[in-house]
Amino acid sequence: MSLSADLHKRRLSAVAKGVGSVVNAYVDHAGGGTITDVDGREWIDFASGIAVTNVGNAAPRVVEAIHRQAERFTHTCFMVAPYESYVAVCEQLIELTPGTFEKRAALFNSGAEAVENAVKIARHATGRPAVVVFDHAYHGRTNLTMALTAKNMPYKHRFGPFAPEVYRAPMSYPLRDGGLSGAEAARRAIDVIEKQVGGSNVAAVLIEPIQGEGGFVVPAKGFLPAIAAWAKANGAVFIADEIQTGFARTGQWFASEDEGVEPDLITTAKGMGGGLPIAGVTGRAELMDAVHAGGLGGTYGGNPIACAAALAAIETMRELDLNAAARRIESVLRPALEEIAAGDPGIAEVRGRGAMIAIELVRGDGEPDPTRTASVSKACHEAGLLTLTCGTYGNVLRFLPPLVITDSDLHRGLDILRRALRT
């Protein structure tokens, strides 16, 4: 019996069935663009732990920072006895996020926790109850963030009732909304908001600049600026969920920058920690400071080891210019995927930006093809390429390689994908 098979047998009697895994191979070590399992099998990594290991797994500067901090102290709780690294991470978030206005930041443990706190801040600052989200959105697995998330399976099914005062508007989804321009799609969404919610009731409009779990949906140009402008005109807080898109993933520090959008609040997590759990909410000082002392926080939020890792990850991103690396990855992936798509009528679209690229698979009638998508992904896994599926219809293959991956590993992964699509 292989070591992975033995571990999987142990898992079945110890780990709850509700915790799923993409593959049943168990990791021994990882770095650069590859993962090696306990049986010595190497996998090309097109997942990055779901857009987390942007700087690569076990990045040297991150490992060193973790070790150095762990020797000094592992926890005091910033709300009890504060420390410099928490302040330093907040300073970095303020510097890196778009917007020249005065900002403040607060640190948390996970993306879902950051989103919950962003909603808390918006409601407290505006005194309003309603939160507007969009079709195909994914914002987390807690009760509130499940309410904010669009997809039922596997995220919401039989977990309700959910938090109230959450309203859903239509997203700009160029492949599936009849060719609407960004401005037209925004007018459609705004019409729904005004008729079903009322602008004066909206505390926050929450959106992913490029949707993640919803299918790597890139809204048509003009959609985000129009929605942000409506929020500003109606006194609502515009929140950009940049948990998957942030920290060089799309070729910019944040995807909002592509159209010059300056969100009132930005939620971050995933790539900012170099593999350790840390999240943040950053935004306008008058909003962040509206909450009373003690209203924000948490026992582990901004843990000193996670802060050290985040500072080292950001330093690595700067030193290696990982924004440029993400654009380089796109320059390899996109032309190859478009060439594949030209010869495969089952690929309806290649989309995304930077190192956040996807293909949407359809049947002959143009309807989503989740069956083939799952089969292709499984074939990739069997051949040594770690891929993820996503999308409301389960018919999108997404590619999220570490930003330090080599061109050689990218091409090896593409070769595996080509064979998987053919077979």
Order of alpha helices (4+ residues) and beta strands (2+ residues): alpha-beta-beta-beta-alpha-alpha-alpha-beta-alpha-beta-alpha-beta-alpha-beta-alpha-beta-beta-beta-alpha-alpha-alpha-beta-beta-alpha-beta-beta-beta-alpha
